[in-house]
Amino acid sequence: MTRILSELPISQTIFDAEKKHGIDTHMVIECISRQDIPEENNGEELEDSGYWWVEFENEVKTFQTFDEVQKFLLDDAVSEGSKWFEKIKKLTE
């Protein structure tokens, strides 16, 4: 099912990613349109009319759906802060 961009939980995903990785972690999420849409267009763009460009620290990825963005940021991405914490944890075990 194709969703309207304004219906996507973008803000909640950002808050959840900041909670997981820290507010100082560099993250950028952009939806890039595949079509030339005039600036005066007041209609809602659909999720499948674009792709998602995500920067996470030093990594850049593109995704076809917002669900993939969520999975990456909330499940797969590991911040340098998290990596440092894991290293310290292993040293103290």
C-alpha positions in Angstrom: 0.0 0.0 0.0 1.4 3.4 -1.0 1.3 6.0 1.7 1.1 9.8 1.5 4.4 11.3 2.8 2.6 13.3 5.4 1.2 10.1 6.9 4.7 8.6 7.5 6.0 8.6 11.1 9.1 10.5 10.2 9.3 12.6 13.3 8.8 9.6 15.6 11.5 7.7 13.7 13.9 10.6 14.2 13.1 10.8 18.0 13.6 7.0 18.3 16.9 7.1 16.4 18.2 9.9 18.5 17.2 8.0 21.6 19.1 4.9 20.4 22.2 6.6 18.9 22.3 9.9 20.9 21.3 13.4 19.9 24.8 14.3 18.8 24.9 11.5 16.1 25.0 12.9 12.6 21.8 11.8 10.8 20.2 13.2 7.6 17.0 11.8 6.1 15.8 13.2 2.7 13.0 12.1 0.4 14.1 12.8 -3.2 11.4 13.1 -5.8 11.7 11.0 -9.0 9.5 13.4 -10.8 9.7 17.1 -11.7 7.0 18.6 -9.4 6.3 22.3 -9.8 7.0 24.3 -6.6 3.4 25.5 -6.7 2.1 22.0 -6.5 -0.1 21.8 -3.3 -0.9 18.1 -3.7 0.5 15.3 -1.5 3.3 13.3 -2.9 3.2 9.5 -2.5 5.9 7.4 -0.9 6.7 5.5 -4.1 7.2 8.7 -6.1 10.6 9.2 -4.5 13.5 7.5 -2.9 15.1 8.0 0.5 18.6 9.3 0.9 20.1 8.7 4.4 23.4 9.9 5.9 24.3 8.2 9.2 27.7 9.4 10.5 30.1 8.6 7.6 27.7 6.3 5.8 25.3 7.2 2.9 22.6 4.9 1.8 19.5 5.1 -0.4 16.2 3.2 0.1 13.1 2.6 -1.9 10.7 2.8 1.1 10.4 4.6 4.4 10.1 1.2 6.2 13.6 0.4 5.0 14.8 3.7 6.4 13.3 2.9 9.8 14.8 -0.6 9.8 18.2 0.8 9.0 18.1 3.6 11.6 16.5 1.6 14.4 17.8 -1.9 13.8 20.9 -2.0 11.6 22.8 1.2 12.1 25.5 1.3 14.7 26.9 4.7 15.8 30.5 5.3 16.7 29.3 6.0 20.3 27.7 2.6 20.4 30.8 0.9 19.0 32.9 2.7 21.6 30.5 1.5 24.4 30.7 -2.1 23.1 34.5 -2.0 23.1 34.6 -0.7 26.6 32.1 -3.3 27.7 34.2 -6.2 26.2 37.4 -4.8 27.9 35.7 -4.8 31.3 34.3 -8.4 31.1 
